[in-house]
Amino acid sequence: MRSRQRNRLVANAVSRRQFLERAGLLTGAVLLGPSILAACGGDDDDDGGTSAATSTAPAPQGPPIKVGGMVSSSGAQKAVLGGTGTVLEAWAEHVNNTGGL
C-alpha cells in the first residue's frame, strides 16, 4: 500500500521549472487581476448624463498613436495568455470608436 502511494506522489511530481512557471502566472494574476477587474467596471452613477460611448468626441489631430503589446500565442502559456491579442484588438476598436486617446 505504501509503495502505491509513493508511486502516485512521484508520478505527479512537479519540476522546478513547472513550479516557477505556475508561481509566476499566479503572482501575475494576483497582482494584475484587481486592476483589470476595476477597469472593467461600469459607471454606477445614475445622473442621466450621456456616456462616453454616445458622446461626440472632437476629431483627432496629429499622427496616430501606436499601441503594442507582447502576446504569448504559443507554448506553455498559450492556454492562459492566448486570448490577450483578441482583448487588445477589442480595446483598440472601443477606444477608436469613442474618439481615440
C-alpha positions as CSV (number, residue, x, y, z in Angstrom):
1,M,0.0,0.0,0.0
2,R,2.8,2.5,0.9
3,S,4.6,1.8,-2.3
4,R,1.5,2.6,-4.4
5,Q,1.1,5.9,-2.6
6,R,4.7,6.8,-3.1
7,N,4.5,5.9,-6.8
8,R,1.5,8.2,-7.1
9,L,3.3,11.1,-5.5
10,V,6.4,10.6,-7.7
11,A,4.2,10.3,-10.9
12,N,2.5,13.6,-10.0
13,A,5.8,15.4,-9.1
14,V,6.2,18.9,-10.5
15,S,9.6,20.0,-11.8
16,R,11.2,23.2,-10.5
17,R,10.6,24.8,-13.9
18,Q,6.9,24.0,-13.9
19,F,6.6,25.2,-10.3
20,L,8.3,28.6,-11.2
21,E,6.1,29.0,-14.3
22,R,2.9,28.3,-12.3
23,A,4.0,30.6,-9.4
24,G,4.8,33.4,-11.9
25,L,1.4,33.1,-13.5
26,L,-0.3,33.0,-10.2
27,T,1.6,36.1,-9.0
28,G,0.7,37.9,-12.2
29,A,-2.9,37.1,-11.8
30,V,-3.0,38.2,-8.2
31,L,-1.2,41.5,-8.9
32,L,-3.0,42.4,-12.2
33,G,-6.4,40.8,-11.5
34,P,-7.8,43.6,-9.3
35,S,-6.8,46.3,-11.7
36,I,-8.2,44.5,-14.7
37,L,-11.5,44.0,-12.8
38,A,-11.6,47.6,-11.7
39,A,-11.1,48.8,-15.3
40,C,-13.9,46.6,-16.5
41,G,-16.4,48.1,-14.0
42,G,-19.2,50.2,-15.4
43,D,-20.4,53.7,-14.4
44,D,-22.7,53.3,-11.4
45,D,-23.7,57.0,-11.4
46,D,-27.3,57.3,-12.5
47,D,-27.2,61.1,-13.2
48,G,-28.9,60.8,-16.6
49,G,-25.9,62.2,-18.5
50,T,-24.5,60.8,-21.7
51,S,-22.0,58.0,-21.6
52,A,-18.6,58.1,-23.4
53,A,-19.9,55.7,-26.0
54,T,-22.7,58.1,-27.1
55,S,-20.9,61.4,-26.8
56,T,-19.3,63.0,-29.8
57,A,-15.5,63.4,-29.5
58,P,-13.5,66.0,-31.4
59,A,-11.6,64.9,-34.5
60,P,-8.2,63.6,-33.6
61,Q,-5.2,65.8,-34.5
62,G,-1.7,64.8,-35.4
63,P,-0.3,61.4,-36.2
64,P,-1.9,58.2,-34.9
65,I,-0.6,56.8,-31.6
66,K,0.5,53.2,-32.0
67,V,0.0,50.9,-29.0
68,G,1.5,47.5,-28.9
69,G,1.7,44.5,-26.6
70,M,3.8,41.4,-26.3
71,V,1.5,38.4,-26.5
72,S,2.3,34.8,-25.9
73,S,0.4,32.9,-28.5
74,S,2.2,29.6,-28.5
75,G,4.0,27.3,-26.0
76,A,3.0,26.6,-22.4
77,Q,1.5,30.0,-21.7
78,K,-0.9,30.0,-24.7
79,A,-3.7,28.4,-22.6
80,V,-3.5,31.3,-20.1
81,L,-2.4,34.3,-22.3
82,G,-3.5,33.2,-25.8
83,G,-6.6,35.5,-25.8
84,T,-4.7,38.6,-24.9
85,G,-4.3,39.6,-28.6
86,T,-8.1,39.5,-29.1
87,V,-8.7,41.5,-26.0
88,L,-6.2,44.2,-27.1
89,E,-7.8,44.4,-30.5
90,A,-11.3,44.8,-28.9
91,W,-9.9,47.5,-26.6
92,A,-8.3,49.4,-29.6
93,E,-11.6,49.2,-31.5
94,H,-13.5,50.6,-28.5
95,V,-11.1,53.4,-27.9
96,N,-11.1,54.4,-31.6
97,N,-14.9,54.3,-31.8
98,T,-15.1,56.6,-28.8
99,G,-12.8,59.3,-30.0
100,G,-9.3,57.8,-29.5
101,L,-6.7,58.6,-26.9
